[in-house]
């Protein structure tokens, strides 16, 4: 248990900890933006396919 406590203390004292947190926050923001973009593209594609299907259905 002491070994674990020392490792945690070393991790908190080092500069790598905050850098890792910053990278994790940036990654989370990038993922959120990507999901929003994919959702918007999917919605637009669905609308386009629905319009095409409606126009094909009315000509037959």
Contact map, one row per residue, 1 for C-alpha under 8 A:
111110000000000000000000000000000000000000000000000000000000
111111000000000000000000000000000000000000000000000000000000
111111100000000000000000000000000000000000000000000000000000
111111110000000000000000000000000000000000000000000000000000
111111111000000000000000000000000000000000000000000000000000
011111111100000000000000000000000000000000000000000000000000
001111111110000000000000000000000000000000000000000000000000
000111111111000000000000000000000000000000000000000000000000
000011111111100000000000000000000000000000000000000000000000
000001111111110000000000000000000000000000000000000000000000
000000111111110110000000000000000000000000000000000000000000
000000011111111010000000000000000000000000000000000000000000
000000001111111010000000000000000000000000000000000000000000
000000000111111110000000000000000000000000000000000000000000
000000000001111111100000000000000000000000000000000000000000
000000000010011111110000000000000000000000000000000000000000
000000000011111111111000000000000000000000000000000000000000
000000000000001111111100000000000000000000000000000000000000
000000000000001111111110000000000000000000000000000000000000
000000000000000111111111000000000000000000000000000000000000
000000000000000011111111100000000000000000000000000000000000
000000000000000001111111110000000000000000000000000000000000
000000000000000000111111111000000000000000000000000000000000
000000000000000000011111111100000000000000000000000000000000
000000000000000000001111111110000000000000000000000000000000
000000000000000000000111111111000000000000000000000000000000
000000000000000000000011111111100000000000000000000000000000
000000000000000000000001111111110000000000000000000000000000
000000000000000000000000111111111000000000000000000000000000
000000000000000000000000011111111100000000000000000000000000
000000000000000000000000001111111110000000000000000000000000
000000000000000000000000000111111111000000000000000000000000
000000000000000000000000000011111111100000000000000000000000
000000000000000000000000000001111111110000000000000000000000
000000000000000000000000000000111111111000000000000000000000
000000000000000000000000000000011111111100000000000000000000
000000000000000000000000000000001111111110000000000000000000
000000000000000000000000000000000111111111000000000000000000
000000000000000000000000000000000011111111100000000000000000
000000000000000000000000000000000001111111110000000000000000
000000000000000000000000000000000000111111111000000000000000
000000000000000000000000000000000000011111111100000000000000
000000000000000000000000000000000000001111111110000000000000
000000000000000000000000000000000000000111111111000000000000
000000000000000000000000000000000000000011111111100000000000
000000000000000000000000000000000000000001111111110000000000
000000000000000000000000000000000000000000111111111000000000
000000000000000000000000000000000000000000011111111100000000
000000000000000000000000000000000000000000001111111110000000
000000000000000000000000000000000000000000000111111111000000
000000000000000000000000000000000000000000000011111111100000
000000000000000000000000000000000000000000000001111111110000
000000000000000000000000000000000000000000000000111111111000
000000000000000000000000000000000000000000000000011111111100
000000000000000000000000000000000000000000000000001111111110
000000000000000000000000000000000000000000000000000111111111
000000000000000000000000000000000000000000000000000011111111
000000000000000000000000000000000000000000000000000001111111
000000000000000000000000000000000000000000000000000000111111
000000000000000000000000000000000000000000000000000000011111
